[in-house]
Amino acid sequence: MPTELKETRFHFDPARLPAFALFTGGALFCLIASYTFIRSAAASIFIAELGAGKLPYAMTAELLGMVALIYGYGLLLSAKGARLTALYCCFIACAAFICAYGLSAAGRAGGAAAFFLFVFSEIYIVVLAEQFWSFINSSLNGSQARLLNGPFAGCGSLGALAASLFTQRSVQALGTDSFVIFSAACLAPAALLLRRAYTIAGEPTPTRAEAPGRHGALHLSLIFRRKLLLLLAAVVFTAQLFSTAGNLRFMGLLEAVYPLKDARTEYMAGFWFYTSLFSAFLQFAAVPWLLRRAEPRHVMIFVPLAHAAASVFLILHGGLAAAAAGFMLFKALDYSFFRSAKETFYVPLSYDARYRVKQVIDSFVYRLSKGISSGGMSLAAALSVSLPAVFLPAAGLAAALLWAGCAAALSLAYPVHLPREKAAGTADGGPERKGCP
């Protein structure tokens, strides 16, 4: 078995696991509620101010914003450690949303504020969510991860359900812009609950070999020295090629069918409500059952093959309903099976792999893929190239097949996955934990 797939030790008293799960799940609930409020509002505000045709430009700009955020995160991680970095990131995002809302409400830089809101809403959640998952991966062993990753993701879906339901029922009365403030407000309890979870489990710290800053802010060389990380990056990259095709198709049809901002926000809130409901069912029921019976590597192959089949359906059936169903399927499987299986690959890895390289793969590579595919669409729009309606579903089919190929390569390279039981040591010699009870 490759050395990077040795089982990690369970780092804190198992009797404290229920409390750890409660506070971590609560933090994820608030975090995803924040994102649910802002993603519906930001997309609708963007379309109202700039039009859906400008979305590829914003998706391309996300890449530049992601580079800045991740590098700043790496520097902050070296200076302050994992716990304080997560808390500071929550409050920085909160302040950014409040400032953007203030500019928009004052009637200043409406288009620029809308552009910033959309771009920031798509990148802040990735950087924050990966920090939450880095903490979880540092606190659970492989067996615990198989059991709890689905429910942890499910807590996020419950937050999305609550936020979507509230948005759908109140947006016409409160107005779309108000939900920017609701998004900011959810980040404060998310930070406080996460702080309590860190108190329970202890803060992971690197070994002397990975002392803060020794290998740079992001330890990029680790990706190329460990084949597992390189293959995970390829899987994430191809998955987002598929996601971008589905997202652009869905948003374009949504603008055509719902030209009014508040009506469009109401529709999107309903869409995310049913997506979250579907995801929550999978996360709490299907994922724990499946991951105790199937290897995560097999799950990683199943997901893109399901999307390839869905893409064939979308090629044959146009319209908003079909596009919404395809995009909903992607999000539901991404939030449940794909996320839960993928996270188990990080569990036995070193501190830098879990906290630094994971951000590069699951945040930067995630957005790099989206930026490249969106950049191609932006170039086509700039050159006034008219693409047929079937182009995006067909591109999604090609991306899904490429994704499945990368997942198969990952499976073949690592045919034996994490042991089901605890082992005696860790891949990096047993990281210390500050404040561990």
Residue pairs with C-beta under 8 A, 6 or more apart in sequence:
1 416
2 227
2 228
2 414
3 427
4 226
4 228
4 348
4 349
4 353
4 427
5 228
5 348
5 414
5 416
5 417
5 418
5 427
6 348
6 423
6 425
6 426
6 427
7 141
7 142
7 347
7 348
7 418
7 419
7 421
7 422
7 423
8 138
8 140
8 141
8 142
8 347
8 348
8 423
8 426
8 427
9 141
9 422
9 423
9 424
9 425
9 426
9 430
10 140
10 141
10 144
10 422
11 138
11 139
11 201
11 202
11 204
11 433
11 436
12 20
12 139
12 200
12 201
12 202
12 433
12 436
12 437
13 437
16 200
16 201
16 437
17 144
19 200
20 139
20 197
20 200
20 201
21 148
21 151
21 152
23 193
23 194
23 196
23 197
23 200
24 132
24 135
24 136
24 152
24 155
24 193
24 194
24 197
25 151
25 152
25 155
26 155
26 189
26 193
27 132
27 189
27 190
27 191
27 193
27 194
27 197
28 132
28 152
28 153
28 155
28 156
28 159
28 190
29 155
29 156
29 158
29 159
29 162
30 159
30 186
30 187
30 189
30 190
30 193
31 125
31 128
31 129
31 132
31 156
31 159
31 186
31 187
31 190
32 129
32 155
32 156
32 157
32 159
32 160
32 163
33 159
33 160
33 162
33 163
33 186
34 93
34 125
34 163
34 183
34 184
34 185
34 186
34 187
34 190
35 121
35 125
35 160
35 183
36 159
36 160
36 163
36 164
36 167
36 272
36 276
37 163
37 167
37 179
37 180
37 182
37 183
37 186
38 97
38 117
38 121
38 179
38 180
38 183
39 121
39 122
39 125
39 268
39 272
40 164
40 167
40 176
40 179
40 265
40 268
40 269
40 272
41 117
41 167
41 176
41 177
41 179
41 180
41 183
41 265
42 114
42 117
42 118
42 121
42 122
42 180
43 118
43 251
43 268
44 176
44 261
44 262
44 264
44 265
44 268
45 104
45 114
45 117
45 118
45 176
45 177
45 261
46 54
46 55
46 58
46 114
46 115
46 117
46 118
47 55
47 251
47 255
47 261
47 264
48 114
48 176
48 261
49 110
49 111
49 114
49 115
50 58
50 111
50 114
50 115
51 255
52 251
52 252
52 254
52 255
53 381
54 115
55 118
55 248
55 251
55 374
56 248
56 374
56 375
56 377
56 378
56 381
57 374
57 378
58 115
58 118
58 119
58 374
59 122
59 244
59 370
59 371
59 374
60 371
60 374
60 375
60 378
61 115
61 119
62 119
62 122
62 123
62 367
62 370
62 371
62 374
63 367
63 368
63 370
63 371
65 119
65 120
65 123
66 123
66 126
66 127
66 363
66 364
66 367
66 368
67 364
69 123
69 124
69 127
69 363
70 127
70 218
70 359
70 360
70 363
70 364
71 217
71 218
73 85
73 89
73 127
73 131
73 359
74 216
74 217
74 218
74 356
74 359
75 217
76 84
76 85
76 88
76 89
77 85
77 212
77 217
77 355
77 356
78 212
78 213
78 217
79 212
80 88
81 203
81 205
81 212
81 434
82 131
82 134
82 135
82 138
82 198
82 203
82 204
82 205
82 355
83 195
83 198
83 203
85 131
86 128
86 131
86 132
86 135
86 191
86 194
86 198
87 191
87 194
87 195
89 124
89 127
89 128
89 131
90 128
90 187
90 188
90 190
90 191
90 194
91 187
91 188
91 191
93 120
93 124
93 128
93 184
93 187
94 184
94 185
94 187
94 188
95 184
96 120
96 124
97 117
97 120
97 180
97 181
97 183
97 184
98 181
98 184
100 113
100 116
100 117
100 120
100 180
101 177
101 180
101 181
101 184
103 109
103 112
103 113
104 110
104 113
104 114
104 117
104 177
104 180
105 177
117 180
121 183
122 367
123 363
123 367
126 362
126 363
126 366
126 367
127 359
127 363
130 358
130 359
130 362
130 363
131 355
131 359
132 194
133 343
133 346
133 358
133 362
134 346
134 354
134 355
134 358
134 359
135 194
135 197
135 198
135 201
135 204
136 145
136 148
136 149
136 152
136 343
137 145
137 343
137 346
137 347
137 354
137 358
138 204
138 351
138 354
138 355
138 431
139 201
139 204
140 148
140 347
141 347
141 422
142 344
142 347
142 348
142 418
142 419
142 420
143 420
143 421
143 422
145 343
145 344
145 347
145 418
146 288
146 291
146 292
146 296
146 344
146 420
147 288
147 291
147 292
148 288
149 287
149 291
149 339
149 340
149 343
149 344
150 282
150 283
150 284
150 286
150 287
150 288
150 291
150 336
150 340
151 283
151 284
151 287
151 288
153 279
153 283
153 287
153 335
153 336
153 339
153 340
154 279
154 280
154 283
154 284
154 336
156 335
157 276
157 277
157 279
157 280
157 283
157 335
158 276
158 280
159 186
160 272
160 273
160 275
160 276
160 279
161 273
161 276
161 277
161 280
163 182
163 186
164 269
164 270
164 272
164 273
164 276
165 269
165 273
166 182
167 179
167 265
167 266
167 269
168 266
168 269
168 270
168 273
171 179
171 262
171 265
171 266
171 269
172 262
172 266
175 262
176 261
176 262
176 265
179 265
198 435
199 435
200 437
201 433
201 436
202 433
202 434
202 435
202 436
202 437
203 433
203 434
203 435
203 436
204 351
204 354
204 355
204 431
204 433
205 351
205 431
205 432
205 433
205 434
206 212
206 350
206 351
206 352
206 431
207 350
207 351
207 428
207 429
207 430
207 431
207 432
209 428
209 429
210 219
210 350
210 351
210 352
210 428
215 221
215 222
215 352
217 356
218 356
218 357
218 359
218 360
219 352
219 353
219 356
219 357
220 357
220 360
222 229
222 350
222 352
222 353
222 356
222 357
223 229
223 230
223 233
223 357
223 360
223 361
224 230
226 349
226 353
227 413
228 345
228 349
228 410
228 413
228 414
229 349
229 353
229 357
229 361
231 406
231 409
231 410
231 413
231 414
232 342
232 345
232 361
232 410
233 360
233 361
233 365
234 406
234 409
234 410
235 300
235 342
235 403
235 406
235 407
235 410
236 342
236 361
236 362
236 365
236 366
236 369
237 365
237 366
237 368
237 369
237 406
238 304
238 369
238 399
238 402
238 403
238 405
238 406
239 304
239 334
239 338
239 369
239 403
240 365
240 366
240 367
240 369
240 370
240 373
241 369
241 372
241 373
241 395
241 399
241 402
241 403
242 304
242 307
242 311
242 330
242 396
242 399
242 400
242 403
243 330
243 334
243 370
244 369
244 370
244 373
244 374
245 373
245 392
245 393
245 395
245 396
245 399
246 323
246 326
246 327
246 330
246 392
246 396
247 327
248 374
248 377
248 392
249 314
249 323
249 326
249 327
249 392
249 393
249 396
250 320
250 323
250 324
250 326
250 327
253 319
253 320
253 323
254 264
254 267
254 268
254 320
255 264
256 320
257 320
258 264
258 267
271 324
271 328
274 328
275 328
275 331
275 332
278 328
278 332
279 331
279 332
279 335
279 336
282 332
282 333
282 335
282 336
282 337
283 335
283 336
283 340
286 336
286 337
287 336
287 337
287 340
290 299
290 337
291 299
291 340
291 341
291 344
295 417
296 340
296 341
296 342
296 344
296 345
296 417
296 418
297 341
297 407
297 410
297 411
297 414
297 415
297 417
298 411
299 337
299 338
299 340
299 341
300 338
300 341
300 342
300 407
300 410
300 411
301 404
301 407
301 408
301 411
302 337
303 333
303 334
303 337
303 338
303 407
304 400
304 401
304 403
304 404
304 407
305 400
305 404
306 329
306 333
307 329
307 330
307 333
307 396
307 400
307 403
308 397
308 400
308 401
308 404
310 325
310 326
310 329
310 330
311 326
311 393
311 394
311 396
311 397
311 400
312 397
313 322
313 326
314 322
314 323
314 326
314 393
314 396
315 390
315 393
315 394
315 397
318 389
318 390
326 393
326 396
344 417
344 418
345 417
346 353
346 354
346 358
347 418
348 418
348 426
348 427
349 427
349 428
350 427
350 428
350 431
351 428
351 431
373 395
380 387
